[in-house]
Amino acid sequence: MKLPHLLGNERLKEALAALPPSGVGSAVLLDGPAGIGKRTAAADLAAGLLCGKADGPCGVCPACKRAKAGSHPDLIWLKEPEAGKGVKLEQVRELRAQSFLRPSEAPFKVFVIPQADRLNLPSQNALLKVLEEPATSVFVLLCENREAMLQTVRSRCKTFRLAPLSQQELLAALQSRSDAPAEELRQAAANCGGLLGRALDMLSGREKAGQAAARAFCHALSGDELAVWLACQDLTKLTREDYADFCDESCRLLTLTVQKTGDRRCLDIFEYLEKQRSMLIQNPSLTALAGALAAFCGKTV
Ligand SMILES: [Zn+2]
């Protein structure tokens, strides 16, 4: 099996190259942050399963063409949940009913479940039942946070973790996809954390407010106390959902810094933001959170 449209990720590609479509198993979990290429990988994987050739997808047979056009009867993408909401229980129940039907044309039915980590507990339990039942279906789950999923669900999946791209890979990809000036491309490649989707969002102005705030905050950490305080002030303008994005993205960026430099202060702030992230569920005031974050950063200087 091949993943012809996914950039980089050579180790994952090597692992898959050795597998025929029947060797993929009945559940695959593609794990990685937003913008890393999970949907691209899932589309290739699904096409490969429906194509059925050992080194597929071939890209030219009717099954491949219909998978690409979104019109293959044996390929079902679960509808993405609305912003801030989870996958609905009815959707999982409907998927369960569909998984009992025989495939129309291909050897398998393929179900792609985006944001599987946003399934609530009843939905995860319903999904678990589906995964436990023998069926001629392959489930491709996409997630950003594996830890949010039940261990029992995870253990039934073959997990593939996607890797960020190198600066060189990113620059080459951006040059062929965007006509923005060279300096903007370089900036996007340098600041997207290896995530092509994120770099493209930055170039098109579609970057989420929480992610932009995280970049500004992490940048401010290398400046003086006033810069950090101002970056925290800006956080009070975010919505609750944006603040959750801000925590997630800041933690991701801080992890990269800690891995590179071993900076103790970044590690402390990372742990503090993780705590704030888990407190968000209790609906605290965002002004209080932003203020507390500024004070904490001030103490760690
Ligand atoms: Zn094909």
Boltz pocket constraint, residues with backbone or C-beta under 6 A from the ligand:
constraints:
  - pocket:
      binder: B
      contacts: [[A, 47], [A, 51], [A, 52], [A, 53], [A, 56], [A, 57], [A, 58], [A, 59], [A, 60], [A, 61], [A, 62], [A, 63], [A, 64]]
      max_distance: 6.0
